Amino acid sequence: MTDQALESRAVCDSQSEMAEIVLPNDANPLSALLGGRLMHWIDLAGAMAAHRHARSYVVTASVDHIDFLVPVRVGDLVILRSSVNRVFHSSMEVGVKVFVENYIADTAKHVASAYLTFVAVDGAGKHLRVAPVVPETDEQRRRYDDAGRRREIRRSELERRRKAAR
Ligand SMILES: CC(C)(COP(=O)(O)OP(=O)(O)OC[C@H]1O[C@@H](n2cnc3c(N)ncnc32)[C@H](O)[C@@H]1OP(=O)(O)O)[C@@H](O)C(=O)NCCC(=O)NCCS
C-alpha cells in the first residue's frame, strides 16, 4: 500500500446524486423495476462518492444486504444519494439511499438503502491508502460510528466464511 501524506476531506465534498428514469428495458413483465438493475445503479452511485473522495480508481469489495421496500414502475424517477460514511485504510464504506419520486404528485418514497465497501487501487490494482473523511454533522457522525460497528461484523463474518471454506 502506498504511504503518502493524505489530507482529510469532508463528507460533503464527495456526496453524490444520480437520477434514472425507469424505462421498459429496466423492468420485468409486470412493468416493475428489476432488482438487479437497481443493484447496478446502487453500485454506480456508491462508486461515484468513493471515486470523488479517494480521487483514485476503486473496486467494489462488498455490498451489505439490500431490502426492496416499495415497487418502482416504468416511468418513475429514481434518485440515488451516496456518501462516504467512513474510511479505514485502503477501504471505505459508502452508504447509498434510493428514493422514487413522483414528479406529478411531488412525493418521494424510500425504496432501498445499502452499504458498500470500496477499495482504492492504482492502475496496476495495487491498494492505495485513502484520505480520512471528516464527519461534520450529527447525522454524519452517527453514520461514521455505525460504519465502524458494521466493519467489525463484516470482518468476523468474512473470517467465519474463510474458516468454513478451508
Ligand atoms: C476487494 C479486494 C481488492 C480485496 O483485496 P485483498 O487483497 O483480498 O484484501 P486485503 O485483505 O488486503 O484487504 C484490503 C482492504 O479491503 C477490505 N476488504 C477485503 N475484503 C472485503 C470484503 N469482503 N468486505 C469488505 N471489505 C473487504 C479489507 O478490510 C481491507 O480494508 P482496509 O485496507 O481499509 O483495512 C479483492 O478481493 C478484489 O480485487 N476483489 C474483486 C473486486 C471486484 O472486481 N469487484 C467488482 C465486482 S465483480
The ligand as a Tripos MOL2 file, in Angstrom:
@<TRIPOS>MOLECULE
LIG
   48    50     1     0     0
SMALL
NO_CHARGES

@<TRIPOS>ATOM
      1 C1        -11.6450   -6.4070   -2.7060 C.3       1 LIG1
      2 C2        -10.2020   -6.7840   -2.9140 C.3       1 LIG1
      3 C3         -9.4590   -5.5890   -3.5250 C.3       1 LIG1
      4 C4         -9.6040   -7.0720   -1.5440 C.3       1 LIG1
      5 O1         -8.2720   -7.4310   -1.7570 O.3       1 LIG1
      6 P1         -7.4890   -8.3880   -0.7130 P.3       1 LIG1
      7 O2         -6.0600   -8.3650   -1.1070 O.co2     1 LIG1
      8 O3         -8.1870   -9.6720   -0.5620 O.co2     1 LIG1
      9 O4         -7.7850   -7.5990    0.5830 O.3       1 LIG1
     10 P2         -6.9940   -7.3240    1.8960 P.3       1 LIG1
     11 O5         -7.2470   -8.4310    2.8480 O.co2     1 LIG1
     12 O6         -5.5740   -6.8800    1.6400 O.co2     1 LIG1
     13 O7         -7.8360   -6.0380    2.3700 O.3       1 LIG1
     14 C5         -7.7960   -4.7850    1.7020 C.3       1 LIG1
     15 C6         -8.9290   -3.9610    2.2460 C.3       1 LIG1
     16 O8        -10.1620   -4.4680    1.7070 O.3       1 LIG1
     17 C7        -11.0570   -4.7620    2.7670 C.3       1 LIG1
     18 N1        -11.8300   -5.9230    2.3620 N.ar      1 LIG1
     19 C8        -11.3650   -7.0560    1.7930 C.ar      1 LIG1
     20 N2        -12.3910   -7.9030    1.5550 N.ar      1 LIG1
     21 C9        -13.5060   -7.2730    1.9730 C.ar      1 LIG1
     22 C10       -14.8760   -7.6250    1.9980 C.ar      1 LIG1
     23 N3        -15.3200   -8.7920    1.5240 N.pl3     1 LIG1
     24 N4        -15.7610   -6.7360    2.5090 N.ar      1 LIG1
     25 C11       -15.3520   -5.5390    2.9750 C.ar      1 LIG1
     26 N5        -14.0560   -5.1480    2.9740 N.ar      1 LIG1
     27 C12       -13.1520   -6.0080    2.4840 C.ar      1 LIG1
     28 C13       -10.1560   -5.0650    3.9710 C.3       1 LIG1
     29 O9        -10.8500   -4.8760    5.1820 O.3       1 LIG1
     30 C14        -9.0670   -4.0350    3.7620 C.3       1 LIG1
     31 O10        -9.5160   -2.7760    4.2030 O.3       1 LIG1
     32 P3         -8.5050   -1.6940    4.8790 P.3       1 LIG1
     33 O11        -7.2880   -1.5900    3.9810 O.co2     1 LIG1
     34 O12        -9.2770   -0.4250    4.8630 O.co2     1 LIG1
     35 O13        -8.1890   -2.1880    6.2550 O.co2     1 LIG1
     36 C15       -10.0170   -8.0550   -3.8140 C.3       1 LIG1
     37 O14       -10.6360   -9.1460   -3.1950 O.3       1 LIG1
     38 C16       -10.6040   -7.8390   -5.1890 C.2       1 LIG1
     39 O15        -9.9640   -7.2610   -6.0600 O.2       1 LIG1
     40 N6        -11.8470   -8.3220   -5.4130 N.am      1 LIG1
     41 C17       -12.5340   -8.1510   -6.6770 C.3       1 LIG1
     42 C18       -13.1530   -6.7640   -6.7400 C.3       1 LIG1
     43 C19       -14.0240   -6.5930   -7.9520 C.2       1 LIG1
     44 O16       -13.6530   -6.9790   -9.0480 O.2       1 LIG1
     45 N7        -15.1960   -6.0050   -7.7430 N.am      1 LIG1
     46 C20       -16.1440   -5.8230   -8.7680 C.3       1 LIG1
     47 C21       -17.2240   -6.8550   -8.6780 C.3       1 LIG1
     48 S1        -17.0000   -8.1460   -9.8410 S.3       1 LIG1
@<TRIPOS>BOND
     1     1     2 1
     2     2     3 1
     3     2     4 1
     4     2    36 1
     5     4     5 1
     6     5     6 1
     7     6     7 2
     8     6     8 1
     9     6     9 1
    10     9    10 1
    11    10    11 2
    12    10    12 1
    13    10    13 1
    14    13    14 1
    15    14    15 1
    16    15    16 1
    17    15    30 1
    18    16    17 1
    19    17    18 1
    20    17    28 1
    21    18    19 ar
    22    18    27 ar
    23    19    20 ar
    24    20    21 ar
    25    21    22 ar
    26    21    27 ar
    27    22    23 1
    28    22    24 ar
    29    24    25 ar
    30    25    26 ar
    31    26    27 ar
    32    28    29 1
    33    28    30 1
    34    30    31 1
    35    31    32 1
    36    32    33 2
    37    32    34 1
    38    32    35 1
    39    36    37 1
    40    36    38 1
    41    38    39 2
    42    38    40 1
    43    40    41 1
    44    41    42 1
    45    42    43 1
    46    43    44 2
    47    43    45 1
    48    45    46 1
    49    46    47 1
    50    47    48 1
@<TRIPOS>SUBSTRUCTURE
     1 LIG1         1 GROUP 0 **** ****
